[in-house]
């Protein structure tokens, strides 16, 4: 009789442990599913926001892939556009580093001069992208026309600097010009995309209901240094 009671007790304890394990597993799976669902929802929302911002661009694949790599959890259109400006500036800085390397390898004076011009031009391009980034950061919907016009001017100038850099290789020898074109490909696409986004900025930022009254940022001060277009490449 004593042994029977012990067996019944063991069976009862085992059953309780089994039930507890089943409950723990069920709760764990449920919480995990909820967390995953929330994460998937956030990802889906971010993806849709990126697709919406990239919709008006000419290089949608570059736009979506680049933004997804650095802003996968961002849904604010303004922050996504700013991220695009930052990406473009980062790519241009990489190109400047590469241009220095190419200049060291250049064997003829004309190529060396073209590369030196490129370095200067791309620094101006970065400056204008930086101005765009700062202006968008203080965006005031009550002055949207003024803001958008400034952004268009800076981004158009940035694109011009990048293209002028490439034009400087027209009469050079070697493959430096082609390499520079490859280096600048993504930067040009990102800058072009930025301009396309700005053209749609009132539509993209309209739902944000930004508070009016923010001080309009003045254009970044310059020290008068500008690329001398009269300087001809030998």
N, CA, C and O of each residue as an XYZ file, in Angstrom:
936
protein
N       0.833     -1.201      0.000
C       0.000      0.000      0.000
C       0.871      1.256      0.000
O       0.573      2.241     -0.676
N       1.965      1.193      0.785
C       2.879      2.324      0.846
C       3.515      2.589     -0.511
O       3.631      3.733     -0.950
N       3.931      1.489     -1.175
C       4.557      1.615     -2.513
C       3.570      2.189     -3.529
O       3.937      2.956     -4.419
N       2.317      1.795     -3.366
C       1.285      2.277     -4.298
C       1.097      3.778     -4.149
O       0.932      4.498     -5.133
N       1.124      4.255     -2.863
C       0.978      5.678     -2.623
C       2.141      6.455     -3.223
O       1.957      7.529     -3.797
N       3.371      5.885     -3.080
C       4.551      6.543     -3.642
C       4.453      6.647     -5.163
O       4.791      7.674     -5.752
N       3.982      5.563     -5.787
C       3.842      5.571     -7.249
C       2.827      6.626     -7.691
O       3.046      7.351     -8.662
N       1.699      6.697     -6.949
C       0.663      7.680     -7.285
C       1.189      9.109     -7.129
O       0.871     10.000     -7.917
N       2.018      9.299     -6.068
C       2.584     10.617     -5.829
C       3.549     11.009     -6.949
O       3.533     12.141     -7.431
N       4.382     10.058     -7.350
C       5.333     10.307     -8.437
C       4.617     10.625     -9.741
O       5.019     11.515    -10.491
N       3.535      9.870     -9.998
C       2.762     10.102    -11.224
C       2.147     11.493    -11.208
O       2.130     12.199    -12.216
N       1.626     11.881    -10.001
C       1.014     13.199     -9.868
C       2.019     14.322    -10.081
O       1.739     15.287    -10.791
N       3.198     14.194     -9.461
C       4.242     15.206     -9.614
C       4.706     15.299    -11.068
O       4.904     16.393    -11.595
N       4.876     14.142    -11.707
C       5.306     14.103    -13.106
C       4.289     14.791    -14.008
O       4.643     15.510    -14.943
N       3.024     14.553    -13.705
C       1.962     15.173    -14.508
C       1.993     16.690    -14.364
O       1.822     17.418    -15.342
N       2.211     17.159    -13.135
C       2.270     18.601    -12.906
C       3.441     19.226    -13.647
O       3.310     20.289    -14.252
N       4.598     18.551    -13.594
C       5.789     19.046    -14.293
C       5.536     19.107    -15.800
O       5.922     20.066    -16.467
N       4.882     18.070    -16.322
C       4.592     18.027    -17.754
C       3.668     19.171    -18.159
O       3.887     19.833    -19.173
N       2.627     19.394    -17.347
C       1.686     20.487    -17.635
C       2.406     21.837    -17.601
O       2.191     22.699    -18.453
N       3.276     21.993    -16.578
C       4.029     23.246    -16.460
C       4.911     23.478    -17.679
O       5.013     24.602    -18.171
N       5.544     22.425    -18.164
C       6.404     22.538    -19.339
C       5.599     22.931    -20.574
O       6.020     23.769    -21.371
N       4.418     22.296    -20.714
C       3.571     22.599    -21.867
C       3.129     24.065    -21.826
O       3.135     24.748    -22.850
N       2.746     24.541    -20.643
C       2.314     25.930    -20.488
C       3.453     26.890    -20.807
O       3.257     27.894    -21.492
N       4.660     26.570    -20.299
C       5.823     27.436    -20.533
C       6.145     27.532    -22.012
O       6.419     28.617    -22.524
N       6.111     26.398    -22.698
C       6.402     26.385    -24.137
C       5.349     27.183    -24.899
O       5.679     27.948    -25.806
N       4.084     27.004    -24.530
C       2.989     27.701    -25.202
C       3.121     29.211    -25.037
O       2.977     29.966    -25.999
N       3.401     29.650    -23.790
C       3.572     31.073    -23.522
C       4.756     31.637    -24.294
O       4.684     32.732    -24.852
N       5.856     30.870    -24.318
C       7.051     31.312    -25.031
C       6.800     31.484    -26.509
O       7.221     32.474    -27.107
N       6.113     30.518    -27.103
C       5.809     30.580    -28.537
C       4.897     31.766    -28.836
O       5.079     32.463    -29.834
N       3.912     31.989    -27.961
C       2.973     33.097    -28.164
C       3.673     34.442    -28.115
O       3.461     35.294    -28.977
N       4.521     34.633    -27.086
C       5.260     35.889    -26.959
C       6.198     36.105    -28.131
O       6.332     37.215    -28.647
N       6.853     35.011    -28.548
C       7.777     35.097    -29.683
C       7.043     35.486    -30.952
O       7.533     36.283    -31.752
N       5.849     34.907    -31.124
C       5.056     35.199    -32.318
C       4.615     36.652    -32.333
O       4.638     37.320    -33.366
N       4.202     37.138    -31.126
C       3.784     38.535    -31.043
C       4.940     39.468    -31.351
O       4.779     40.458    -32.065
N       6.115     39.146    -30.806
C       7.297     39.973    -31.045
C       7.671     39.972    -32.516
O       8.001     41.005    -33.098
N       7.609     38.775    -33.102
C       7.944     38.656    -34.525
C       6.940     39.419    -35.376
O       7.295     40.072    -36.357
N       5.664     39.317    -34.970
C       4.631     40.017    -35.709
C       4.809     41.511    -35.645
O       4.614     42.212    -36.638
N       5.182     42.004    -34.468
C       5.427     43.437    -34.298
C       6.611     43.873    -35.134
O       6.580     44.927    -35.769
N       7.666     43.050    -35.132
C       8.859     43.363    -35.913
C       8.555     43.365    -37.400
O       8.992     44.248    -38.139
N       7.786     42.344    -37.833
C       7.415     42.259    -39.240
C       6.577     43.466    -39.646
O       6.707     43.991    -40.752
N       5.703     43.897    -38.713
C       4.873     45.052    -39.007
C       5.697     46.307    -39.181
O       5.440     47.114    -40.075
N       6.707     46.471    -38.305
C       7.586     47.629    -38.387
C       8.371     47.612    -39.684
O       8.513     48.634    -40.355
N       8.891     46.408    -40.035
C       9.657     46.257    -41.269
C       8.797     46.577    -42.482
O       9.234     47.249    -43.417
N       7.553     46.076    -42.447
C       6.647     46.320    -43.561
C       6.354     47.809    -43.711
O       6.320     48.331    -44.825
N       6.141     48.493    -42.580
C       5.863     49.925    -42.611
C       7.062     50.701    -43.136
O       6.910     51.620    -43.941
N       8.259     50.330    -42.677
C       9.479     50.997    -43.129
C       9.694     50.782    -44.618
O      10.056     51.704    -45.350
N       9.467     49.554    -45.051
C       9.636     49.227    -46.470
C       8.697     50.054    -47.333
O       9.087     50.565    -48.383
N       7.461     50.177    -46.881
C       6.482     50.966    -47.633
C       6.890     52.442    -47.672
O       6.724     53.111    -48.692
N       7.426     52.945    -46.550
C       7.854     54.342    -46.499
C       9.007     54.581    -47.466
O       9.035     55.590    -48.172
N       9.964     53.644    -47.497
C      11.108     53.759    -48.407
C      10.632     53.711    -49.861
O      11.093     54.485    -50.700
N       9.721     52.806    -50.143
C       9.201     52.696    -51.508
C       8.466     53.970    -51.922
O       8.555     54.398    -53.073
N       7.741     54.572    -50.979
C       7.008     55.801    -51.281
C       7.964     56.953    -51.582
O       7.751     57.720    -52.521
N       9.026     57.066    -50.771
C      10.013     58.133    -50.978
C      10.758     57.933    -52.288
O      11.077     58.901    -52.978
N      11.034     56.689    -52.630
C      11.808     56.381    -53.842
C      10.953     56.372    -55.114
O      11.489     56.319    -56.221
N       9.650     56.422    -54.961
C       8.754     56.312    -56.105
C       9.049     57.325    -57.207
O       9.063     56.941    -58.377
N       9.287     58.602    -56.893
C       9.506     59.578    -57.968
C      10.921     59.590    -58.540
O      11.200     60.368    -59.452
N      11.810     58.758    -58.033
C      13.213     58.802    -58.459
C      13.446     58.060    -59.768
O      12.657     57.201    -60.162
N      14.535     58.404    -60.427
C      14.897     57.745    -61.690
C      15.650     56.435    -61.446
O      15.666     55.546    -62.297
N      16.266     56.335    -60.280
C      17.056     55.138    -59.962
C      16.475     54.492    -58.711
O      17.054     54.557    -57.626
N      15.307     53.864    -58.895
C      14.560     53.317    -57.749
C      15.332     52.219    -57.027
O      15.330     52.165    -55.798
N      15.992     51.345    -57.782
C      16.719     50.243    -57.142
C      17.839     50.768    -56.254
O      18.002     50.324    -55.117
N      18.607     51.715    -56.778
C      19.675     52.327    -55.982
C      19.089     52.999    -54.753
O      19.641     52.892    -53.658
N      17.971     53.690    -54.931
C      17.319     54.399    -53.836
C      16.863     53.432    -52.750
O      17.191     53.613    -51.578
N      16.112     52.413    -53.133
C      15.547     51.493    -52.145
C      16.626     50.666    -51.446
O      16.575     50.478    -50.230
N      17.595     50.177    -52.208
C      18.641     49.353    -51.616
C      19.521     50.167    -50.670
O      19.882     49.687    -49.596
N      19.866     51.388    -51.059
C      20.744     52.213    -50.225
C      20.039     52.636    -48.942
O      20.631     52.581    -47.864
N      18.780     53.058    -49.048
C      18.051     53.475    -47.860
C      17.753     52.299    -46.935
O      17.794     52.441    -45.713
N      17.459     51.156    -47.508
C      17.195     49.970    -46.692
C      18.420     49.551    -45.892
O      18.298     48.962    -44.818
N      19.605     49.858    -46.424
C      20.842     49.455    -45.752
C      21.171     50.322    -44.540
O      21.910     49.894    -43.654
N      20.625     51.541    -44.496
C      20.973     52.455    -43.391
C      19.758     52.959    -42.614
O      19.912     53.525    -41.532
N      18.567     52.763    -43.147
C      17.374     53.306    -42.487
C      16.222     52.312    -42.548
O      15.094     52.679    -42.877
N      16.506     51.060    -42.232
C      15.509     50.002    -42.367
C      14.352     50.138    -41.377
O      13.291     49.551    -41.594
N      14.537     50.907    -40.284
C      13.470     51.073    -39.294
C      12.897     52.492    -39.270
O      12.189     52.871    -38.337
N      13.213     53.268    -40.304
C      12.751     54.655    -40.369
C      11.508     54.750    -41.246
O      11.454     54.161    -42.325
N      10.515     55.493    -40.778
C       9.281     55.675    -41.549
C       9.020     57.143    -41.886
O       8.149     57.438    -42.704
N       9.756     58.063    -41.272
C       9.578     59.497    -41.508
C      10.195     59.870    -42.857
O      11.408     59.738    -43.025
N       9.397     60.332    -43.821
C       9.917     60.673    -45.151
C      11.072     61.662    -45.109
O      12.038     61.527    -45.861
N      10.974     62.659    -44.228
C      12.033     63.667    -44.139
C      13.346     63.033    -43.723
O      14.395     63.360    -44.278
N      13.301     62.124    -42.745
C      14.520     61.461    -42.288
C      15.083     60.535    -43.364
O      16.298     60.367    -43.467
N      14.221     59.950    -44.147
C      14.679     59.085    -45.242
C      15.391     59.898    -46.320
O      16.423     59.475    -46.840
N      14.844     61.057    -46.653
C      15.484     61.922    -47.641
C      16.842     62.391    -47.115
O      17.825     62.411    -47.855
N      16.891     62.768    -45.835
C      18.162     63.186    -45.228
C      19.176     62.043    -45.273
O      20.363     62.266    -45.512
N      18.703     60.828    -45.043
C      19.599     59.665    -45.109
C      20.171     59.509    -46.515
O      21.326     59.118    -46.686
N      19.343     59.820    -47.525
C      19.808     59.774    -48.905
C      20.910     60.788    -49.160
O      21.886     60.488    -49.848
N      20.759     62.004    -48.600
C      21.794     63.030    -48.737
C      23.097     62.561    -48.078
O      24.181     62.728    -48.637
N      22.975     61.975    -46.887
C      24.160     61.495    -46.171
C      24.877     60.402    -46.957
O      26.106     60.373    -47.015
N      24.108     59.514    -47.553
C      24.698     58.450    -48.365
C      25.467     59.034    -49.547
O      26.580     58.603    -49.849
N      24.868     60.013    -50.206
C      25.522     60.646    -51.354
C      26.827     61.305    -50.933
O      27.838     61.184    -51.623
N      26.808     62.006    -49.795
C      28.027     62.654    -49.310
C      29.103     61.628    -48.975
O      30.281     61.834    -49.268
N      28.695     60.531    -48.364
C      29.651     59.477    -48.033
C      30.287     58.878    -49.272
O      31.492     58.631    -49.301
N      29.477     58.645    -50.298
C      29.999     58.086    -51.553
C      30.975     59.063    -52.213
O      32.000     58.648    -52.753
N      30.658     60.351    -52.168
C      31.545     61.349    -52.771
C      32.881     61.417    -52.026
O      33.929     61.585    -52.649
N      32.848     61.289    -50.721
C      34.098     61.291    -49.950
C      34.952     60.090    -50.353
O      36.176     60.194    -50.434
N      34.309     58.960    -50.603
C      35.042     57.776    -51.069
C      35.670     58.038    -52.441
O      36.798     57.623    -52.708
N      34.929     58.729    -53.302
C      35.446     59.041    -54.642
C      36.667     59.952    -54.536
O      37.641     59.770    -55.267
N      36.621     60.934    -53.628
C      37.759     61.837    -53.447
C      39.002     61.052    -53.030
O      40.105     61.315    -53.508
N      38.809     60.091    -52.138
C      39.940     59.250    -51.726
C      40.492     58.471    -52.920
O      41.706     58.362    -53.098
N      39.588     57.935    -53.729
C      40.010     57.182    -54.908
C      40.697     58.086    -55.932
O      41.635     57.661    -56.606
N      40.226     59.343    -56.051
C      40.826     60.253    -57.021
C      42.275     60.568    -56.634
O      43.130     60.747    -57.501
N      42.541     60.634    -55.340
C      43.918     60.865    -54.878
C      44.812     59.706    -55.286
O      45.946     59.898    -55.725
N      44.281     58.498    -55.133
C      45.043     57.305    -55.532
C      45.282     57.296    -57.034
O      46.386     56.994    -57.488
N      44.236     57.630    -57.818
C      44.374     57.654    -59.274
C      45.382     58.715    -59.713
O      46.139     58.503    -60.660
N      45.389     59.849    -59.027
C      46.315     60.920    -59.386
C      47.763     60.463    -59.213
O      48.632     60.807    -60.014
N      48.009     59.695    -58.171
C      49.355     59.194    -57.925
C      49.800     58.240    -59.029
O      50.990     58.097    -59.310
N      48.801     57.583    -59.654
C      49.118     56.624    -60.717
C      49.113     57.265    -62.106
O      49.574     56.662    -63.075
N      48.588     58.489    -62.197
C      48.491     59.157    -63.500
C      49.879     59.448    -64.071
O      50.772     59.913    -63.364
N      50.039     59.164    -65.364
C      51.339     59.342    -66.001
C      51.415     60.619    -66.842
O      52.507     61.096    -67.152
N      50.246     61.175    -67.214
C      50.295     62.383    -68.041
C      49.704     63.564    -67.274
O      48.805     63.384    -66.453
N      50.208     64.773    -67.540
C      49.777     65.985    -66.816
C      48.284     66.273    -66.938
O      47.663     66.736    -65.981
N      47.701     66.005    -68.109
C      46.285     66.330    -68.309
C      45.386     65.498    -67.396
O      44.412     66.009    -66.843
N      45.715     64.224    -67.244
C      44.933     63.357    -66.358
C      45.102     63.776    -64.909
O      44.144     63.800    -64.137
N      46.336     64.106    -64.555
C      46.610     64.543    -63.194
C      45.827     65.814    -62.861
O      45.285     65.948    -61.764
N      45.771     66.754    -63.827
C      45.032     67.995    -63.616
C      43.537     67.738    -63.517
O      42.848     68.352    -62.702
N      43.035     66.825    -64.353
C      41.607     66.493    -64.329
C      41.214     65.896    -62.976
O      40.142     66.184    -62.443
N      42.092     65.069    -62.441
C      41.826     64.451    -61.148
C      41.866     65.482    -60.024
O      41.078     65.420    -59.080
N      42.791     66.427    -60.139
C      42.874     67.494    -59.137
C      41.613     68.361    -59.186
O      41.070     68.743    -58.150
N      41.151     68.667    -60.418
C      39.915     69.433    -60.570
C      38.730     68.686    -59.970
O      37.863     69.276    -59.325
N      38.714     67.365    -60.200
C      37.628     66.542    -59.684
C      37.549     66.614    -58.164
O      36.471     66.736    -57.584
N      38.698     66.537    -57.548
C      38.728     66.577    -56.087
C      38.078     67.860    -55.577
O      37.287     67.836    -54.635
N      38.421     68.976    -56.212
C      37.874     70.267    -55.806
C      36.374     70.345    -56.090
O      35.596     70.800    -55.252
N      35.987     69.902    -57.267
C      34.579     69.946    -57.651
C      33.711     69.086    -56.737
O      32.611     69.487    -56.357
N      34.208     67.909    -56.389
C      33.426     67.013    -55.546
C      33.316     67.526    -54.113
O      32.342     67.238    -53.418
N      34.311     68.281    -53.679
C      34.215     68.925    -52.366
C      33.088     69.958    -52.377
O      32.360     70.094    -51.394
N      32.945     70.690    -53.496
C      31.839     71.643    -53.626
C      30.500     70.901    -53.640
O      29.513     71.353    -53.061
N      30.497     69.757    -54.313
C      29.272     68.955    -54.390
C      28.852     68.501    -52.995
O      27.668     68.522    -52.659
N      29.825     68.091    -52.188
C      29.535     67.676    -50.808
C      29.000     68.851    -50.005
O      28.073     68.695    -49.211
N      29.587     70.038    -50.213
C      29.121     71.232    -49.506
C      27.643     71.506    -49.801
O      26.869     71.819    -48.897
N      27.264     71.385    -51.073
C      25.880     71.670    -51.439
C      24.926     70.601    -50.926
O      23.788     70.902    -50.566
N      25.378     69.372    -50.893
C      24.562     68.315    -50.301
C      24.408     68.552    -48.798
O      23.347     68.308    -48.222
N      25.485     69.030    -48.179
C      25.421     69.352    -46.758
C      24.442     70.483    -46.482
O      23.699     70.444    -45.501
N      24.443     71.497    -47.355
C      23.475     72.582    -47.225
C      22.047     72.055    -47.333
O      21.158     72.477    -46.594
N      21.844     71.129    -48.264
C      20.524     70.533    -48.456
C      20.097     69.762    -47.212
O      18.947     69.839    -46.779
N      21.045     69.018    -46.645
C      20.776     68.227    -45.441
C      20.349     69.147    -44.295
O      19.370     68.870    -43.601
N      21.089     70.242    -44.102
C      20.793     71.173    -43.010
C      19.446     71.868    -43.211
O      18.672     72.030    -42.268
N      19.180     72.273    -44.446
C      17.938     72.986    -44.723
C      16.735     72.066    -44.516
O      15.710     72.494    -43.985
N      16.853     70.832    -44.926
C      15.748     69.889    -44.761
C      15.519     69.588    -43.287
O      14.389     69.327    -42.875
N      16.583     69.623    -42.487
C      16.453     69.358    -41.062
C      15.618     70.394    -40.345
O      15.031     70.100    -39.303
N      15.552     71.606    -40.882
C      14.770     72.680    -40.251
C      13.562     73.040    -41.114
O      13.108     74.184    -41.113
N      13.056     72.072    -41.837
C      11.991     72.319    -42.803
C      10.761     72.918    -42.139
O      10.270     72.419    -41.126
N      10.282     73.986    -42.728
C       9.111     74.709    -42.218
C       8.057     74.719    -43.313
O       8.244     75.350    -44.354
N       6.946     74.018    -43.082
C       5.919     73.889    -44.113
C       5.310     75.228    -44.508
O       4.747     75.357    -45.595
N       5.420     76.235    -43.627
C       4.862     77.547    -43.968
C       5.726     78.279    -44.990
O       5.296     79.275    -45.571
N       6.951     77.784    -45.209
C       7.865     78.409    -46.178
C       8.333     77.369    -47.198
O       9.476     77.385    -47.655
N       7.424     76.481    -47.531
C       7.795     75.323    -48.350
C       8.377     75.719    -49.702
O       9.343     75.106    -50.157
N       7.808     76.729    -50.348
C       8.299     77.127    -51.671
C       9.752     77.612    -51.593
O      10.578     77.284    -52.446
N      10.041     78.394    -50.559
C      11.388     78.925    -50.387
C      12.387     77.796    -50.089
O      13.498     77.776    -50.619
N      11.974     76.877    -49.246
C      12.848     75.755    -48.897
C      13.125     74.872    -50.114
O      14.271     74.528    -50.403
N      12.067     74.518    -50.810
C      12.206     73.634    -51.970
C      13.087     74.278    -53.032
O      13.895     73.598    -53.663
N      12.937     75.586    -53.235
C      13.750     76.279    -54.235
C      15.227     76.214    -53.856
O      16.076     75.966    -54.712
N      15.539     76.437    -52.575
C      16.931     76.344    -52.120
C      17.490     74.942    -52.343
O      18.614     74.776    -52.817
N      16.696     73.948    -51.998
C      17.133     72.559    -52.149
C      17.406     72.229    -53.619
O      18.388     71.563    -53.946
N      16.532     72.701    -54.487
C      16.714     72.439    -55.925
C      17.994     73.079    -56.437
O      18.728     72.477    -57.220
N      18.258     74.310    -55.989
C      19.469     75.017    -56.428
C      20.715     74.247    -55.985
O      21.616     74.007    -56.789
N      20.766     73.864    -54.721
C      21.946     73.166    -54.203
C      22.134     71.792    -54.846
O      23.250     71.418    -55.207
N      21.045     71.046    -54.985
C      21.163     69.705    -55.553
C      21.514     69.760    -57.038
O      22.283     68.932    -57.527
N      20.950     70.736    -57.756
C      21.303     70.892    -59.171
C      22.777     71.260    -59.316
O      23.462     70.764    -60.211
N      23.264     72.136    -58.429
C      24.675     72.520    -58.460
C      25.549     71.317    -58.152
O      26.593     71.128    -58.776
N      25.127     70.502    -57.193
C      25.886     69.308    -56.829
C      26.009     68.369    -58.026
O      27.082     67.823    -58.284
N      24.909     68.183    -58.757
C      24.928     67.333    -59.952
C      25.849     67.915    -61.020
O      26.567     67.182    -61.700
N      25.822     69.236    -61.159
C      26.676     69.899    -62.157
C      28.148     69.710    -61.835
O      28.948     69.435    -62.729
N      28.514     69.853    -60.571
C      29.904     69.639    -60.166
C      30.363     68.220    -60.497
O      31.476     68.015    -60.982
N      29.503     67.254    -60.231
C      29.856     65.853    -60.494
C      30.062     65.602    -61.986
O      31.005     64.919    -62.386
N      29.167     66.162    -62.805
C      29.292     65.975    -64.253
C      30.484     66.728    -64.808
O      31.163     66.231    -65.707
N      30.754     67.929    -64.286
C      31.904     68.712    -64.734
C      33.199     67.972    -64.437
O      34.161     68.045    -65.202
N      33.210     67.266    -63.327
C      34.369     66.434    -62.989
C      34.633     65.432    -64.108
O      35.769     65.287    -64.561
N      33.607     64.755    -64.545
C      33.765     63.741    -65.600
C      34.111     64.375    -66.940
O      34.887     63.810    -67.711
N      33.542     65.541    -67.224
C      33.821     66.218    -68.501
C      35.300     66.557    -68.636
O      35.813     66.657    -69.751
N      35.982     66.733    -67.526
C      37.397     67.098    -67.557
C      38.303     66.015    -68.118
O      39.472     66.273    -68.405
N      37.776     64.801    -68.276
C      38.599     63.694    -68.776
C      38.444     63.465    -70.280
O      38.987     62.499    -70.815
N      37.713     64.339    -70.961
C      37.419     64.133    -72.378
C      38.673     64.025    -73.238
O      38.713     63.227    -74.174
N      39.686     64.810    -72.933
C      40.893     64.798    -73.773
C      42.101     64.181    -73.076
O      43.246     64.502    -73.396
N      41.834     63.296    -72.124
C      42.938     62.661    -71.402
C      43.176     61.258    -71.924
O      42.343     60.688    -72.629
N      44.319     60.719    -71.568
C      44.657     59.349    -71.974
C      44.541     58.427    -70.769
O      44.411     58.876    -69.630
N      44.592     57.133    -71.043
C      44.500     56.165    -69.958
C      43.059     55.897    -69.555
O      42.122     56.378    -70.192
N      42.894     55.120    -68.483
C      41.555     54.709    -68.073
C      41.064     55.429    -66.821
O      40.065     55.026    -66.225
N      41.762     56.492    -66.420
C      41.370     57.212    -65.211
C      39.951     57.771    -65.324
O      39.176     57.714    -64.370
N      39.617     58.312    -66.507
C      38.295     58.878    -66.711
C      37.201     57.838    -66.563
O      36.166     58.098    -65.949
N      37.432     56.653    -67.129
C      36.440     55.584    -67.033
C      36.293     55.100    -65.590
O      35.192     54.802    -65.127
N      37.414     55.029    -64.901
C      37.357     54.612    -63.497
C      36.609     55.640    -62.656
O      35.827     55.283    -61.776
N      36.854     56.916    -62.933
C      36.162     57.960    -62.194
C      34.663     57.883    -62.464
O      33.854     58.091    -61.561
N      34.297     57.585    -63.702
C      32.890     57.445    -64.057
C      32.246     56.327    -63.253
O      31.113     56.459    -62.791
N      32.969     55.228    -63.088
C      32.466     54.101    -62.296
C      32.361     54.484    -60.822
O      31.391     54.137    -60.147
N      33.372     55.204    -60.332
C      33.359     55.630    -58.934
C      32.151     56.527    -58.639
O      31.527     56.434    -57.583
N      31.842     57.403    -59.612
C      30.803     58.412    -59.404
C      29.390     57.904    -59.692
O      28.414     58.594    -59.397
N      29.275     56.727    -60.256
C      27.972     56.222    -60.696
C      26.920     56.286    -59.578
O      25.855     56.875    -59.759
N      27.221     55.686    -58.439
C      26.243     55.654    -57.344
C      25.991     57.045    -56.786
O      24.853     57.394    -56.472
N      27.060     57.848    -56.660
C      26.904     59.208    -56.140
C      25.983     60.026    -57.033
O      25.108     60.740    -56.542
N      26.178     59.922    -58.344
C      25.335     60.668    -59.272
C      23.877     60.218    -59.186
O      22.957     61.034    -59.227
N      23.687     58.915    -59.067
C      22.331     58.392    -58.975
C      21.651     58.858    -57.688
O      20.474     59.218    -57.699
N      22.395     58.849    -56.577
C      21.836     59.287    -55.301
C      21.504     60.782    -55.317
O      20.476     61.203    -54.787
N      22.381     61.576    -55.929
C      22.128     63.015    -56.017
C      20.923     63.289    -56.909
O      20.070     64.114    -56.581
N      20.864     62.594    -58.032
C      19.717     62.711    -58.935
C      18.429     62.326    -58.210
O      17.404     62.994    -58.343
N      18.497     61.242    -57.444
C      17.328     60.806    -56.688
C      16.910     61.857    -55.662
O      15.721     62.086    -55.439
N      17.906     62.493    -55.043
C      17.606     63.525    -54.057
C      16.821     64.668    -54.669
O      15.880     65.183    -54.066
N      17.213     65.060    -55.870
C      16.509     66.145    -56.560
C      15.076     65.726    -56.890
O      14.145     66.522    -56.761
N      14.905     64.474    -57.317
C      13.563     63.975    -57.631
C      12.686     63.957    -56.374
O      11.503     64.291    -56.428
N      13.284     63.561    -55.241
C      12.528     63.556    -53.979
C      12.088     64.967    -53.601
O      10.958     65.189    -53.166
N      13.007     65.912    -53.777
C      12.704     67.300    -53.422
C      11.570     67.841    -54.289
O      10.738     68.616    -53.816
N      11.539     67.435    -55.549
C      10.465     67.882    -56.433
C       9.097     67.414    -55.936
O       8.070     68.011    -56.256
N       9.101     66.328    -55.144
C       7.860     65.792    -54.595
C       7.753     66.046    -53.099
O       6.905     65.459    -52.426
N       8.612     66.923    -52.575
C       8.739     67.058    -51.122
C       7.450     67.530    -50.451
O       7.159     67.105    -49.333
N       6.679     68.387    -51.093
C       5.438     68.860    -50.476
C       4.441     67.729    -50.304
O       3.677     67.700    -49.339
N       4.457     66.795    -51.252
C       3.570     65.637    -51.159
C       4.045     64.682    -50.080
O       3.250     64.141    -49.311
N       5.380     64.479    -50.038
C       5.953     63.536    -49.077
C       5.854     64.026    -47.644
O       5.598     63.240    -46.733
N       6.059     65.335    -47.437
C       6.108     65.876    -46.085
C       4.772     66.446    -45.615
O       4.610     66.768    -44.438
N       3.832     66.566    -46.522
C       2.544     67.139    -46.158
C       1.879     66.475    -44.960
O       1.403     67.181    -44.071
N       1.826     65.123    -44.898
C       1.154     64.445    -43.794
C       1.846     64.599    -42.449
O       1.278     64.220    -41.425
N       3.073     65.152    -42.424
C       3.829     65.211    -41.174
C       3.322     66.294    -40.236
O       3.602     66.255    -39.038
N       2.567     67.278    -40.775
C       2.060     68.378    -39.961
C       3.168     69.032    -39.144
O       3.052     69.180    -37.927
N       4.231     69.417    -39.820
C       5.353     70.035    -39.122
C       4.921     71.360    -38.512
O       4.139     72.101    -39.106
N       5.438     71.651    -37.321
C       5.061     72.867    -36.626
C       5.657     74.087    -37.325
O       6.840     74.085    -37.663
N       4.863     75.113    -37.543
C       5.381     76.329    -38.183
C       6.191     77.145    -37.205
O       6.204     76.881    -36.003
N       6.863     78.136    -37.741
C       7.551     79.073    -36.871
C       9.010     78.786    -36.662
O       9.692     79.552    -35.983
N       9.533     77.673    -37.240
C      10.961     77.413    -37.092
C      11.758     78.415    -37.911
O      11.342     78.814    -38.998
N      12.872     78.805    -37.397
C      13.688     79.807    -38.085
C      14.278     79.215    -39.358
O      14.814     78.107    -39.354
N      14.172     79.959    -40.425
C      14.741     79.529    -41.695
C      16.252     79.598    -41.615
O      16.825     80.642    -41.303
N      16.880     78.491    -41.895
C      18.337     78.478    -41.849
C      18.914     79.300    -42.986
O      18.439     79.229    -44.120
N      19.911     80.060    -42.687
C      20.598     80.814    -43.738
C      21.473     79.874    -44.518
O      21.901     78.842    -44.001
N      21.743     80.215    -45.746
C      22.631     79.373    -46.548
C      23.984     79.319    -45.887
O      24.438     80.281    -45.268
N      24.624     78.165    -46.033
C      25.927     77.988    -45.393
C      26.885     79.048    -45.890
O      26.945     79.323    -47.088
N      27.644     79.652    -44.971
C      28.579     80.699    -45.390
C      29.667     80.135    -46.285
O      30.081     78.985    -46.135
N      30.113     80.946    -47.200
C      31.191     80.514    -48.079
C      32.374     81.430    -47.896
O      32.236     82.570    -47.452
N      33.534     80.922    -48.241
C      34.731     81.746    -48.101
C      35.167     82.312    -49.446
O      36.289     82.790    -49.614
N      34.227     82.239    -50.409
C      34.528     82.786    -51.721
C      35.256     81.801    -52.617
O      35.519     82.087    -53.785
N      35.575     80.658    -52.074
C      36.307     79.676    -52.862
C      35.357     78.961    -53.795
O      34.427     78.294    -53.342
N      35.571     79.086    -55.059
C      34.762     78.412    -56.057
C      35.672     77.930    -57.180
O      36.736     78.497    -57.433
N      35.233     76.889    -57.832
C      36.018     76.316    -58.919
C      36.194     77.323    -60.033
O      35.217     77.909    -60.500
N      37.388     77.526    -60.453
C      37.694     78.491    -61.502
C      37.422     77.849    -62.849
O      38.230     77.060    -63.339
N      36.278     78.185    -63.454
C      35.898     77.542    -64.716
C      36.780     78.015    -65.876
O      36.757     77.425    -66.956
N      37.547     79.070    -65.652
C      38.444     79.542    -66.700
C      39.721     78.719    -66.750
O      40.497     78.804    -67.701
N      39.925     77.914    -65.701
C      41.135     77.093    -65.657
C      40.966     75.914    -66.620
O      40.171     75.010    -66.365
N      41.687     75.927    -67.679
C      41.518     74.902    -68.699
C      42.428     73.721    -68.416
O      43.554     73.862    -67.939
N      41.903     72.580    -68.725
C      42.690     71.362    -68.553
C      43.608     71.209    -69.768
O      43.140     71.247    -70.906
N      44.891     71.040    -69.537
C      45.849     70.952    -70.665
C      45.473     69.850    -71.629
O      46.164     69.638    -72.625
